[in-house]
């Protein structure tokens, strides 16, 4: 399988491909990691540009985001210890301000504390995480600049380490959502039901799969349905969004090459094409 070196993305209106516009460029290293990403406006001006640098082990060293060709919006540097664990991020912004994200891990207690501070070491936000012996996150708490709890997330896993319950709490607003997930015999999610603090269902999704484990049907609530049809011979994928009346509201079709790289995306009257260059 060939490794993609560069992808150019073009957009146009169906039957008017001669007037296609370059909308995005993405470059990769030989390991498949993104090193450059540029997004363009319809007027061919740079909307966003990101450069990513890696160390010899493949971890991110620097990430530079530009608001145009030369003006840096945000420059992030990553610092790791001898075990390659992330210990600090330094973020430099366009207005000259600096913030630091510091990571403190306790292996014995299986906890991680993440603190965001300014250049005077004043707290901006704090996050506390707790894990089980298998590395699953059991608890995440987010505190504000005054070190007061504002968000809380609680996870429950089964004996297979599958997430079966998740509770999200907005502490100040006294709001909470709790989701329960069910799995089939292949450990694939087949349903997710979310209830609010009063027990009323706010979101429900049912999933069906084909023999290859690909999602072919998503039923959202009691009305909306998303169906996906795969044609392996023609290397195509068609996704349809169907309303309660059974009518197709939206359709997306994709075409892939023999290595699974996306070549074409059609949605509505817009067609997006992808031109790939490969490493030798």
C-alpha positions as protocol buffer text, in pm:
chain_id: "A"
residue {
  index: 1
  type: UNK
  ca { x: 0 y: 0 z: 0 }
}
residue {
  index: 2
  type: UNK
  ca { x: 140 y: 335 z: -106 }
}
residue {
  index: 3
  type: UNK
  ca { x: 186 y: 609 z: 156 }
}
residue {
  index: 4
  type: UNK
  ca { x: 31 y: 944 z: 72 }
}
residue {
  index: 5
  type: UNK
  ca { x: 281 y: 1232 z: 62 }
}
residue {
  index: 6
  type: UNK
  ca { x: 49 y: 1517 z: -34 }
}
residue {
  index: 7
  type: UNK
  ca { x: -323 y: 1565 z: -93 }
}
residue {
  index: 8
  type: UNK
  ca { x: -478 y: 1857 z: -280 }
}
residue {
  index: 9
  type: UNK
  ca { x: -852 y: 1908 z: -231 }
}
residue {
  index: 10
  type: UNK
  ca { x: -1062 y: 2084 z: -495 }
}
residue {
  index: 11
  type: UNK
  ca { x: -1428 y: 2191 z: -482 }
}
residue {
  index: 12
  type: UNK
  ca { x: -1666 y: 2276 z: -763 }
}
residue {
  index: 13
  type: UNK
  ca { x: -2027 y: 2259 z: -871 }
}
residue {
  index: 14
  type: UNK
  ca { x: -2141 y: 1938 z: -1043 }
}
residue {
  index: 15
  type: UNK
  ca { x: -2103 y: 1962 z: -1424 }
}
residue {
  index: 16
  type: UNK
  ca { x: -1874 y: 2262 z: -1382 }
}
residue {
  index: 17
  type: UNK
  ca { x: -1552 y: 2083 z: -1281 }
}
residue {
  index: 18
  type: UNK
  ca { x: -1347 y: 2310 z: -1513 }
}
residue {
  index: 19
  type: UNK
  ca { x: -1394 y: 2587 z: -1256 }
}
residue {
  index: 20
  type: UNK
  ca { x: -1284 y: 2386 z: -956 }
}
residue {
  index: 21
  type: UNK
  ca { x: -1114 y: 2574 z: -673 }
}
residue {
  index: 22
  type: UNK
  ca { x: -827 y: 2456 z: -455 }
}
residue {
  index: 23
  type: UNK
  ca { x: -970 y: 2441 z: -102 }
}
residue {
  index: 24
  type: UNK
  ca { x: -709 y: 2252 z: 98 }
}
residue {
  index: 25
  type: UNK
  ca { x: -355 y: 2111 z: 91 }
}
residue {
  index: 26
  type: UNK
  ca { x: -232 y: 1846 z: 334 }
}
residue {
  index: 27
  type: UNK
  ca { x: 122 y: 1708 z: 347 }
}
residue {
  index: 28
  type: UNK
  ca { x: 236 y: 1393 z: 530 }
}
residue {
  index: 29
  type: UNK
  ca { x: 568 y: 1241 z: 632 }
}
residue {
  index: 30
  type: UNK
  ca { x: 662 y: 882 z: 546 }
}
residue {
  index: 31
  type: UNK
  ca { x: 491 y: 759 z: 865 }
}
residue {
  index: 32
  type: UNK
  ca { x: 158 y: 912 z: 762 }
}
residue {
  index: 33
  type: UNK
  ca { x: 173 y: 1200 z: 1009 }
}
residue {
  index: 34
  type: UNK
  ca { x: 40 y: 1539 z: 900 }
}
residue {
  index: 35
  type: UNK
  ca { x: 320 y: 1796 z: 867 }
}
residue {
  index: 36
  type: UNK
  ca { x: 136 y: 2074 z: 685 }
}
residue {
  index: 37
  type: UNK
  ca { x: -229 y: 2170 z: 647 }
}
residue {
  index: 38
  type: UNK
  ca { x: -354 y: 2472 z: 453 }
}
residue {
  index: 39
  type: UNK
  ca { x: -719 y: 2570 z: 408 }
}
residue {
  index: 40
  type: UNK
  ca { x: -819 y: 2830 z: 150 }
}
residue {
  index: 41
  type: UNK
  ca { x: -1117 y: 3060 z: 111 }
}
residue {
  index: 42
  type: UNK
  ca { x: -1315 y: 3053 z: -218 }
}
residue {
  index: 43
  type: UNK
  ca { x: -1113 y: 3364 z: -309 }
}
residue {
  index: 44
  type: UNK
  ca { x: -791 y: 3157 z: -289 }
}
residue {
  index: 45
  type: UNK
  ca { x: -670 y: 3328 z: 27 }
}
residue {
  index: 46
  type: UNK
  ca { x: -526 y: 3131 z: 319 }
}
residue {
  index: 47
  type: UNK
  ca { x: -792 y: 3080 z: 584 }
}
residue {
  index: 48
  type: UNK
  ca { x: -582 y: 2860 z: 813 }
}
residue {
  index: 49
  type: UNK
  ca { x: -233 y: 2715 z: 795 }
}
residue {
  index: 50
  type: UNK
  ca { x: -82 y: 2464 z: 1039 }
}
residue {
  index: 51
  type: UNK
  ca { x: 273 y: 2326 z: 1054 }
}
residue {
  index: 52
  type: UNK
  ca { x: 351 y: 2028 z: 1279 }
}
residue {
  index: 53
  type: UNK
  ca { x: 700 y: 1911 z: 1379 }
}
residue {
  index: 54
  type: UNK
  ca { x: 781 y: 1575 z: 1539 }
}
residue {
  index: 55
  type: UNK
  ca { x: 1068 y: 1430 z: 1739 }
}
residue {
  index: 56
  type: UNK
  ca { x: 1262 y: 1112 z: 1653 }
}
residue {
  index: 57
  type: UNK
  ca { x: 1004 y: 898 z: 1835 }
}
residue {
  index: 58
  type: UNK
  ca { x: 710 y: 1045 z: 1642 }
}
residue {
  index: 59
  type: UNK
  ca { x: 575 y: 1267 z: 1918 }
}
residue {
  index: 60
  type: UNK
  ca { x: 468 y: 1623 z: 1839 }
}
residue {
  index: 61
  type: UNK
  ca { x: 738 y: 1881 z: 1919 }
}
residue {
  index: 62
  type: UNK
  ca { x: 578 y: 2196 z: 1784 }
}
residue {
  index: 63
  type: UNK
  ca { x: 250 y: 2302 z: 1629 }
}
residue {
  index: 64
  type: UNK
  ca { x: 230 y: 2640 z: 1459 }
}
residue {
  index: 65
  type: UNK
  ca { x: -105 y: 2782 z: 1347 }
}
residue {
  index: 66
  type: UNK
  ca { x: -115 y: 3077 z: 1109 }
}
residue {
  index: 67
  type: UNK
  ca { x: -404 y: 3310 z: 1032 }
}
residue {
  index: 68
  type: UNK
  ca { x: -252 y: 3386 z: 689 }
}
residue {
  index: 69
  type: UNK
  ca { x: 70 y: 3305 z: 505 }
}
residue {
  index: 70
  type: UNK
  ca { x: 304 y: 3455 z: 766 }
}
residue {
  index: 71
  type: UNK
  ca { x: 109 y: 3577 z: 1073 }
}
residue {
  index: 72
  type: UNK
  ca { x: 125 y: 3328 z: 1360 }
}
residue {
  index: 73
  type: UNK
  ca { x: -200 y: 3291 z: 1554 }
}
residue {
  index: 74
  type: UNK
  ca { x: -78 y: 3028 z: 1800 }
}
residue {
  index: 75
  type: UNK
  ca { x: 256 y: 2852 z: 1854 }
}
residue {
  index: 76
  type: UNK
  ca { x: 255 y: 2547 z: 2079 }
}
residue {
  index: 77
  type: UNK
  ca { x: 568 y: 2371 z: 2207 }
}
residue {
  index: 78
  type: UNK
  ca { x: 552 y: 2029 z: 2373 }
}
residue {
  index: 79
  type: UNK
  ca { x: 786 y: 1909 z: 2647 }
}
residue {
  index: 80
  type: UNK
  ca { x: 819 y: 1543 z: 2746 }
}
residue {
  index: 81
  type: UNK
  ca { x: 1012 y: 1351 z: 3010 }
}
residue {
  index: 82
  type: UNK
  ca { x: 1255 y: 1061 z: 2954 }
}
residue {
  index: 83
  type: UNK
  ca { x: 958 y: 821 z: 2928 }
}
residue {
  index: 84
  type: UNK
  ca { x: 809 y: 1040 z: 2651 }
}
residue {
  index: 85
  type: UNK
  ca { x: 520 y: 1140 z: 2878 }
}
residue {
  index: 86
  type: UNK
  ca { x: 386 y: 1489 z: 2815 }
}
residue {
  index: 87
  type: UNK
  ca { x: 476 y: 1721 z: 3104 }
}
residue {
  index: 88
  type: UNK
  ca { x: 416 y: 2070 z: 2961 }
}
residue {
  index: 89
  type: UNK
  ca { x: 277 y: 2268 z: 2671 }
}
residue {
  index: 90
  type: UNK
  ca { x: 381 y: 2627 z: 2608 }
}
residue {
  index: 91
  type: UNK
  ca { x: 132 y: 2828 z: 2403 }
}
residue {
  index: 92
  type: UNK
  ca { x: 232 y: 3163 z: 2251 }
}
residue {
  index: 93
  type: UNK
  ca { x: -47 y: 3376 z: 2104 }
}
residue {
  index: 94
  type: UNK
  ca { x: -59 y: 3652 z: 1841 }
}
residue {
  index: 95
  type: UNK
  ca { x: -121 y: 3922 z: 2103 }
}
residue {
  index: 96
  type: UNK
  ca { x: 201 y: 3833 z: 2283 }
}
residue {
  index: 97
  type: UNK
  ca { x: 40 y: 3646 z: 2571 }
}
residue {
  index: 98
  type: UNK
  ca { x: 167 y: 3308 z: 2688 }
}
residue {
  index: 99
  type: UNK
  ca { x: 1 y: 3023 z: 2872 }
}
residue {
  index: 100
  type: UNK
  ca { x: 138 y: 2695 z: 3002 }
}
residue {
  index: 101
  type: UNK
  ca { x: -41 y: 2362 z: 3036 }
}
residue {
  index: 102
  type: UNK
  ca { x: 131 y: 2148 z: 3299 }
}
residue {
  index: 103
  type: UNK
  ca { x: 76 y: 1774 z: 3345 }
}
residue {
  index: 104
  type: UNK
  ca { x: 135 y: 1598 z: 3676 }
}
residue {
  index: 105
  type: UNK
  ca { x: 88 y: 1223 z: 3681 }
}
residue {
  index: 106
  type: UNK
  ca { x: 65 y: 1001 z: 3991 }
}
residue {
  index: 107
  type: UNK
  ca { x: 126 y: 641 z: 3888 }
}
residue {
  index: 108
  type: UNK
  ca { x: 37 y: 496 z: 4231 }
}
residue {
  index: 109
  type: UNK
  ca { x: -296 y: 675 z: 4261 }
}
residue {
  index: 110
  type: UNK
  ca { x: -358 y: 650 z: 3885 }
}
residue {
  index: 111
  type: UNK
  ca { x: -439 y: 1020 z: 3859 }
}
residue {
  index: 112
  type: UNK
  ca { x: -346 y: 1302 z: 3624 }
}
residue {
  index: 113
  type: UNK
  ca { x: -369 y: 1673 z: 3700 }
}
residue {
  index: 114
  type: UNK
  ca { x: -363 y: 1923 z: 3414 }
}
residue {
  index: 115
  type: UNK
  ca { x: -320 y: 2289 z: 3504 }
}
residue {
  index: 116
  type: UNK
  ca { x: -337 y: 2583 z: 3265 }
}
residue {
  index: 117
  type: UNK
  ca { x: -159 y: 2893 z: 3396 }
}
residue {
  index: 118
  type: UNK
  ca { x: -54 y: 3227 z: 3250 }
}
residue {
  index: 119
  type: UNK
  ca { x: 302 y: 3363 z: 3230 }
}
residue {
  index: 120
  type: UNK
  ca { x: 274 y: 3477 z: 3594 }
}
residue {
  index: 121
  type: UNK
  ca { x: 171 y: 3125 z: 3704 }
}
residue {
  index: 122
  type: UNK
  ca { x: -186 y: 3237 z: 3777 }
}
residue {
  index: 123
  type: UNK
  ca { x: -441 y: 2958 z: 3738 }
}
residue {
  index: 124
  type: UNK
  ca { x: -667 y: 2972 z: 3433 }
}
residue {
  index: 125
  type: UNK
  ca { x: -815 y: 2622 z: 3449 }
}
residue {
  index: 126
  type: UNK
  ca { x: -748 y: 2290 z: 3621 }
}
residue {
  index: 127
  type: UNK
  ca { x: -845 y: 1938 z: 3518 }
}
residue {
  index: 128
  type: UNK
  ca { x: -832 y: 1625 z: 3734 }
}
residue {
  index: 129
  type: UNK
  ca { x: -850 y: 1275 z: 3587 }
}
residue {
  index: 130
  type: UNK
  ca { x: -863 y: 934 z: 3758 }
}
residue {
  index: 131
  type: UNK
  ca { x: -806 y: 598 z: 3588 }
}
residue {
  index: 132
  type: UNK
  ca { x: -859 y: 230 z: 3671 }
}
residue {
  index: 133
  type: UNK
  ca { x: -588 y: -37 z: 3658 }
}
residue {
  index: 134
  type: UNK
  ca { x: -652 y: -88 z: 3284 }
}
residue {
  index: 135
  type: UNK
  ca { x: -601 y: 277 z: 3197 }
}
residue {
  index: 136
  type: UNK
  ca { x: -971 y: 356 z: 3150 }
}
residue {
  index: 137
  type: UNK
  ca { x: -1069 y: 706 z: 3259 }
}
residue {
  index: 138
  type: UNK
  ca { x: -1318 y: 680 z: 3546 }
}
residue {
  index: 139
  type: UNK
  ca { x: -1345 y: 1045 z: 3637 }
}
residue {
  index: 140
  type: UNK
  ca { x: -1273 y: 1386 z: 3486 }
}
residue {
  index: 141
  type: UNK
  ca { x: -1332 y: 1710 z: 3675 }
}
residue {
  index: 142
  type: UNK
  ca { x: -1280 y: 2059 z: 3531 }
}
residue {
  index: 143
  type: UNK
  ca { x: -1225 y: 2358 z: 3761 }
}
residue {
  index: 144
  type: UNK
  ca { x: -1227 y: 2730 z: 3674 }
}
residue {
  index: 145
  type: UNK
  ca { x: -966 y: 3000 z: 3742 }
}
residue {
  index: 146
  type: UNK
  ca { x: -1094 y: 3024 z: 4101 }
}
residue {
  index: 147
  type: UNK
  ca { x: -1045 y: 2647 z: 4143 }
}
residue {
  index: 148
  type: UNK
  ca { x: -1420 y: 2587 z: 4164 }
}
residue {
  index: 149
  type: UNK
  ca { x: -1568 y: 2276 z: 4003 }
}
residue {
  index: 150
  type: UNK
  ca { x: -1770 y: 2352 z: 3689 }
}
residue {
  index: 151
  type: UNK
  ca { x: -1786 y: 2023 z: 3492 }
}
residue {
  index: 152
  type: UNK
  ca { x: -1773 y: 1658 z: 3593 }
}
residue {
  index: 153
  type: UNK
  ca { x: -1760 y: 1339 z: 3385 }
}
residue {
  index: 154
  type: UNK
  ca { x: -1798 y: 989 z: 3530 }
}
residue {
  index: 155
  type: UNK
  ca { x: -1743 y: 669 z: 3330 }
}
residue {
  index: 156
  type: UNK
  ca { x: -1830 y: 306 z: 3405 }
}
residue {
  index: 157
  type: UNK
  ca { x: -1669 y: 13 z: 3221 }
}
residue {
  index: 158
  type: UNK
  ca { x: -1761 y: -355 z: 3210 }
}
residue {
  index: 159
  type: UNK
  ca { x: -1531 y: -656 z: 3248 }
}
residue {
  index: 160
  type: UNK
  ca { x: -1429 y: -620 z: 2880 }
}
residue {
  index: 161
  type: UNK
  ca { x: -1321 y: -259 z: 2937 }
}
residue {
  index: 162
  type: UNK
  ca { x: -1612 y: -135 z: 2727 }
}
residue {
  index: 163
  type: UNK
  ca { x: -1768 y: 197 z: 2825 }
}
residue {
  index: 164
  type: UNK
  ca { x: -2125 y: 116 z: 2933 }
}
residue {
  index: 165
  type: UNK
  ca { x: -2227 y: 430 z: 3120 }
}
residue {
  index: 166
  type: UNK
  ca { x: -2122 y: 794 z: 3110 }
}
residue {
  index: 167
  type: UNK
  ca { x: -2250 y: 1080 z: 3323 }
}
residue {
  index: 168
  type: UNK
  ca { x: -2186 y: 1444 z: 3238 }
}
residue {
  index: 169
  type: UNK
  ca { x: -2265 y: 1714 z: 3495 }
}
residue {
  index: 170
  type: UNK
  ca { x: -2269 y: 2091 z: 3456 }
}
residue {
  index: 171
  type: UNK
  ca { x: -2224 y: 2168 z: 3824 }
}
residue {
  index: 172
  type: UNK
  ca { x: -2314 y: 2537 z: 3831 }
}
residue {
  index: 173
  type: UNK
  ca { x: -2631 y: 2493 z: 3627 }
}
residue {
  index: 174
  type: UNK
  ca { x: -2720 y: 2173 z: 3814 }
}
residue {
  index: 175
  type: UNK
  ca { x: -2770 y: 1994 z: 3487 }
}
residue {
  index: 176
  type: UNK
  ca { x: -2668 y: 1640 z: 3407 }
}
residue {
  index: 177
  type: UNK
  ca { x: -2689 y: 1390 z: 3124 }
}
residue {
  index: 178
  type: UNK
  ca { x: -2638 y: 1015 z: 3164 }
}
residue {
  index: 179
  type: UNK
  ca { x: -2577 y: 782 z: 2870 }
}
residue {
  index: 180
  type: UNK
  ca { x: -2602 y: 403 z: 2866 }
}
residue {
  index: 181
  type: UNK
  ca { x: -2445 y: 198 z: 2589 }
}
residue {
  index: 182
  type: UNK
  ca { x: -2524 y: -158 z: 2479 }
}
residue {
  index: 183
  type: UNK
  ca { x: -2304 y: -387 z: 2270 }
}
residue {
  index: 184
  type: UNK
  ca { x: -2352 y: -691 z: 2048 }
}
residue {
  index: 185
  type: UNK
  ca { x: -2156 y: -1019 z: 2065 }
}
residue {
  index: 186
  type: UNK
  ca { x: -1873 y: -855 z: 1869 }
}
residue {
  index: 187
  type: UNK
  ca { x: -1840 y: -572 z: 2125 }
}
residue {
  index: 188
  type: UNK
  ca { x: -1985 y: -318 z: 1884 }
}
residue {
  index: 189
  type: UNK
  ca { x: -2212 y: -43 z: 2011 }
}
residue {
  index: 190
  type: UNK
  ca { x: -2572 y: -113 z: 1907 }
}
residue {
  index: 191
  type: UNK
  ca { x: -2751 y: 148 z: 2116 }
}
residue {
  index: 192
  type: UNK
  ca { x: -2687 y: 461 z: 2316 }
}
residue {
  index: 193
  type: UNK
  ca { x: -2960 y: 623 z: 2524 }
}
residue {
  index: 194
  type: UNK
  ca { x: -2908 y: 956 z: 2698 }
}
residue {
  index: 195
  type: UNK
  ca { x: -3132 y: 1087 z: 2978 }
}
residue {
  index: 196
  type: UNK
  ca { x: -3138 y: 1417 z: 3164 }
}
residue {
  index: 197
  type: UNK
  ca { x: -3144 y: 1459 z: 3543 }
}
residue {
  index: 198
  type: UNK
  ca { x: -3520 y: 1400 z: 3545 }
}
residue {
  index: 199
  type: UNK
  ca { x: -3488 y: 1070 z: 3361 }
}
residue {
  index: 200
  type: UNK
  ca { x: -3633 y: 1194 z: 3032 }
}
residue {
  index: 201
  type: UNK
  ca { x: -3468 y: 1065 z: 2714 }
}
residue {
  index: 202
  type: UNK
  ca { x: -3288 y: 1347 z: 2532 }
}
residue {
  index: 203
  type: UNK
  ca { x: -3102 y: 1143 z: 2273 }
}
residue {
  index: 204
  type: UNK
  ca { x: -3122 y: 788 z: 2139 }
}
residue {
  index: 205
  type: UNK
  ca { x: -2930 y: 616 z: 1863 }
}
residue {
  index: 206
  type: UNK
  ca { x: -2948 y: 257 z: 1732 }
}
residue {
  index: 207
  type: UNK
  ca { x: -2672 y: 114 z: 1513 }
}
residue {
  index: 208
  type: UNK
  ca { x: -2666 y: -178 z: 1265 }
}
residue {
  index: 209
  type: UNK
  ca { x: -2360 y: -329 z: 1095 }
}
residue {
  index: 210
  type: UNK
  ca { x: -2277 y: -532 z: 787 }
}
residue {
  index: 211
  type: UNK
  ca { x: -2071 y: -852 z: 788 }
}
residue {
  index: 212
  type: UNK
  ca { x: -1748 y: -651 z: 775 }
}
residue {
  index: 213
  type: UNK
  ca { x: -1841 y: -452 z: 1084 }
}
residue {
  index: 214
  type: UNK
  ca { x: -1926 y: -131 z: 899 }
}
residue {
  index: 215
  type: UNK
  ca { x: -2219 y: 80 z: 1015 }
}
residue {
  index: 216
  type: UNK
  ca { x: -2499 y: 55 z: 760 }
}
residue {
  index: 217
  type: UNK
  ca { x: -2787 y: 207 z: 958 }
}
residue {
  index: 218
  type: UNK
  ca { x: -2815 y: 471 z: 1229 }
}
residue {
  index: 219
  type: UNK
  ca { x: -3152 y: 550 z: 1376 }
}
residue {
  index: 220
  type: UNK
  ca { x: -3144 y: 877 z: 1567 }
}
residue {
  index: 221
  type: UNK
  ca { x: -3444 y: 921 z: 1794 }
}
residue {
  index: 222
  type: UNK
  ca { x: -3771 y: 791 z: 1657 }
}
residue {
  index: 223
  type: UNK
  ca { x: -3761 y: 965 z: 1321 }
}
residue {
  index: 224
  type: UNK
  ca { x: -3425 y: 1035 z: 1158 }
}
residue {
  index: 225
  type: UNK
  ca { x: -3240 y: 748 z: 986 }
}
residue {
  index: 226
  type: UNK
  ca { x: -2898 y: 743 z: 823 }
}
residue {
  index: 227
  type: UNK
  ca { x: -2832 y: 454 z: 582 }
}
residue {
  index: 228
  type: UNK
  ca { x: -2493 y: 375 z: 429 }
}
residue {
  index: 229
  type: UNK
  ca { x: -2448 y: 142 z: 131 }
}
residue {
  index: 230
  type: UNK
  ca { x: -2104 y: 4 z: 42 }
}
residue {
  index: 231
  type: UNK
  ca { x: -2009 y: -125 z: -303 }
}
residue {
  index: 232
  type: UNK
  ca { x: -1669 y: -290 z: -269 }
}
residue {
  index: 233
  type: UNK
  ca { x: -1634 y: -370 z: -640 }
}
residue {
  index: 234
  type: UNK
  ca { x: -1685 y: -9 z: -747 }
}
residue {
  index: 235
  type: UNK
  ca { x: -1517 y: 122 z: -430 }
}
residue {
  index: 236
  type: UNK
  ca { x: -1809 y: 352 z: -350 }
}
residue {
  index: 237
  type: UNK
  ca { x: -2002 y: 451 z: -40 }
}
residue {
  index: 238
  type: UNK
  ca { x: -2344 y: 621 z: -41 }
}
residue {
  index: 239
  type: UNK
  ca { x: -2491 y: 777 z: 272 }
}
residue {
  index: 240
  type: UNK
  ca { x: -2856 y: 884 z: 285 }
}
residue {
  index: 241
  type: UNK
  ca { x: -3029 y: 1091 z: 552 }
}
residue {
  index: 242
  type: UNK
  ca { x: -3397 y: 996 z: 566 }
}
residue {
  index: 243
  type: UNK
  ca { x: -3669 y: 1191 z: 747 }
}
residue {
  index: 244
  type: UNK
  ca { x: -3979 y: 1066 z: 931 }
}
residue {
  index: 245
  type: UNK
  ca { x: -4181 y: 1063 z: 608 }
}
residue {
  index: 246
  type: UNK
  ca { x: -3930 y: 829 z: 445 }
}
residue {
  index: 247
  type: UNK
  ca { x: -3794 y: 1093 z: 208 }
}
residue {
  index: 248
  type: UNK
  ca { x: -3422 y: 1137 z: 146 }
}
residue {
  index: 249
  type: UNK
  ca { x: -3325 y: 1480 z: 276 }
}
residue {
  index: 250
  type: UNK
  ca { x: -2955 y: 1458 z: 201 }
}
residue {
  index: 251
  type: UNK
  ca { x: -2724 y: 1221 z: 18 }
}
residue {
  index: 252
  type: UNK
  ca { x: -2345 y: 1192 z: 15 }
}
residue {
  index: 253
  type: UNK
  ca { x: -2149 y: 965 z: -215 }
}
residue {
  index: 254
  type: UNK
  ca { x: -1779 y: 878 z: -196 }
}
residue {
  index: 255
  type: UNK
  ca { x: -1537 y: 711 z: -434 }
}
residue {
  index: 256
  type: UNK
  ca { x: -1208 y: 554 z: -328 }
}
residue {
  index: 257
  type: UNK
  ca { x: -897 y: 425 z: -506 }
}
residue {
  index: 258
  type: UNK
  ca { x: -768 y: 69 z: -472 }
}
residue {
  index: 259
  type: UNK
  ca { x: -578 y: 160 z: -153 }
}
residue {
  index: 260
  type: UNK
  ca { x: -881 y: 315 z: 15 }
}
residue {
  index: 261
  type: UNK
  ca { x: -782 y: 677 z: -41 }
}
residue {
  index: 262
  type: UNK
  ca { x: -1080 y: 909 z: -90 }
}
residue {
  index: 263
  type: UNK
  ca { x: -1092 y: 1038 z: -448 }
}
residue {
  index: 264
  type: UNK
  ca { x: -1432 y: 1205 z: -476 }
}
residue {
  index: 265
  type: UNK
  ca { x: -1709 y: 1332 z: -250 }
}
residue {
  index: 266
  type: UNK
  ca { x: -2044 y: 1447 z: -386 }
}
residue {
  index: 267
  type: UNK
  ca { x: -2299 y: 1620 z: -165 }
}
residue {
  index: 268
  type: UNK
  ca { x: -2589 y: 1818 z: -307 }
}
residue {
  index: 269
  type: UNK
  ca { x: -2457 y: 2023 z: -599 }
}
residue {
  index: 270
  type: UNK
  ca { x: -2103 y: 2030 z: -464 }
}
residue {
  index: 271
  type: UNK
  ca { x: -1833 y: 1792 z: -575 }
}
residue {
  index: 272
  type: UNK
  ca { x: -1502 y: 1762 z: -392 }
}
residue {
  index: 273
  type: UNK
  ca { x: -1210 y: 1586 z: -560 }
}
residue {
  index: 274
  type: UNK
  ca { x: -882 y: 1472 z: -407 }
}
residue {
  index: 275
  type: UNK
  ca { x: -547 y: 1456 z: -586 }
}
residue {
  index: 276
  type: UNK
  ca { x: -284 y: 1243 z: -409 }
}
residue {
  index: 277
  type: UNK
  ca { x: 92 y: 1230 z: -442 }
}
residue {
  index: 278
  type: UNK
  ca { x: 272 y: 930 z: -294 }
}
residue {
  index: 279
  type: UNK
  ca { x: 607 y: 859 z: -137 }
}
residue {
  index: 280
  type: UNK
  ca { x: 845 y: 647 z: -346 }
}
